[in-house]
Structure formats: C-alpha cells, structure tokens
Amino acid sequence: MSTVLLDTTDLAEAEAALSANYSKMQISGHTSPSSSFRIKRQFVGSVGIDSVDYGCELRYAIEPPKQIVVCRVVSGQLEASHPRQPSAV
C-alpha cells in the first residue's frame, strides 16, 4: 500500500513538501499548468521507498540529508554536482 505525499502543479508547494520529507531545499524551474509533482511512499519492512514523478525541468539545492538516499532514474536524466567535485550525470 502506498501513501500519496504530494500531488500538485505548484512549485512552492512541491518545495515545501520535498523539504519536509527529505531535507531543506530550494527548487526552481520552468513550469506550465500541465507540470505536475507527485510523491508516493510505500514501505518494505522498515525501509521507505518513494516514487517521485515531475513533469518539468528543475534545479535544486539541498542540504545534506540525515539518511541515505538512493535514486533510480526511470526516464530523463539527473545531474548532480558538489562544489568540490565535478558534475556527474
């Protein structure tokens, strides 16, 4: 069974939900009325598995999370960078 944590087209609402569920972050991007953000959470034992879908290009800056975050990209791409390391795609 999964729980919907977020289902919105509002970038500010998405930022607030992502900050509350992961770590403090700022996001920005170009959205349209059809751009959507959806986060669903399910548990396998005590491990939470989140599915995050978003329909726009966005940039984010996040403080280091307190727990380990594993990401699997299903479509599109995720580019990560750190001030002291080269970008990785």
C-alpha positions as CSV (number, residue, x, y, z in Angstrom):
1,M,0.0,0.0,0.0
2,S,1.3,3.4,-0.9
3,T,0.6,6.9,0.5
4,V,0.5,10.0,-1.7
5,L,2.7,12.6,0.0
6,L,2.3,15.3,-2.7
7,D,0.2,15.8,-5.9
8,T,0.5,19.4,-7.1
9,T,1.3,21.7,-10.0
10,D,2.6,24.4,-7.6
11,L,6.4,24.7,-7.4
12,A,6.3,26.4,-3.9
13,E,4.1,23.6,-2.6
14,A,6.5,21.0,-4.1
15,E,9.5,22.7,-2.5
16,A,7.8,22.7,0.9
17,A,6.8,19.0,0.7
18,L,10.3,18.0,-0.5
19,S,11.9,20.0,2.3
20,A,9.6,18.4,4.9
21,N,10.2,14.8,3.6
22,Y,13.9,14.8,2.7
23,S,16.0,17.8,3.7
24,K,15.8,21.6,3.4
25,M,16.0,22.6,-0.3
26,Q,15.2,25.2,-2.8
27,I,13.9,24.3,-6.2
28,S,13.4,26.4,-9.3
29,G,12.3,25.7,-12.8
30,H,10.1,26.5,-15.7
31,T,6.6,25.1,-15.1
32,S,3.4,25.2,-17.1
33,P,-0.2,24.5,-16.0
34,S,0.4,20.9,-17.0
35,S,3.6,20.5,-15.0
36,S,3.0,18.2,-12.0
37,F,4.9,16.9,-9.0
38,R,3.8,13.6,-7.3
39,I,5.4,11.8,-4.5
40,K,4.2,8.3,-3.4
41,R,5.6,6.4,-0.4
42,Q,5.5,2.7,0.4
43,F,7.3,0.6,2.9
44,V,9.1,-2.7,2.6
45,G,9.6,-3.7,6.2
46,S,11.1,-0.6,7.8
47,V,12.5,0.8,4.5
48,G,10.6,3.6,2.9
49,I,10.6,3.6,-0.9
50,D,9.5,6.9,-2.6
51,S,8.4,7.3,-6.2
52,V,8.9,10.9,-7.3
53,D,7.4,12.0,-10.7
54,Y,7.7,15.5,-12.0
55,G,6.8,16.9,-15.4
56,C,9.3,19.8,-15.9
57,E,12.9,20.7,-15.8
58,L,14.1,21.9,-12.5
59,R,17.1,22.9,-10.5
60,Y,17.6,22.3,-6.8
61,A,20.0,23.0,-3.9
62,I,19.7,20.7,-0.9
63,E,21.3,20.5,2.5
64,P,22.8,17.1,3.2
65,P,20.0,14.7,4.2
66,K,20.2,12.9,7.5
67,Q,19.6,9.5,6.0
68,I,20.9,7.6,2.9
69,V,19.1,8.5,-0.3
70,V,19.3,6.1,-3.2
71,C,18.0,7.3,-6.6
72,R,17.0,5.3,-9.7
73,V,16.2,7.3,-12.8
74,V,13.4,5.7,-14.9
75,S,13.4,8.3,-17.7
76,G,15.1,11.6,-18.4
77,Q,18.3,12.4,-16.5
78,L,19.5,13.6,-13.1
79,E,22.6,15.7,-13.0
80,A,24.3,16.1,-9.6
81,S,27.2,18.4,-8.6
82,H,29.0,19.3,-5.5
83,P,31.1,22.5,-5.0
84,R,34.3,20.4,-4.6
85,Q,33.6,17.7,-7.1
86,P,33.0,17.7,-10.9
87,S,29.4,17.2,-12.1
88,A,28.1,13.7,-12.6
89,V,25.3,12.6,-14.9
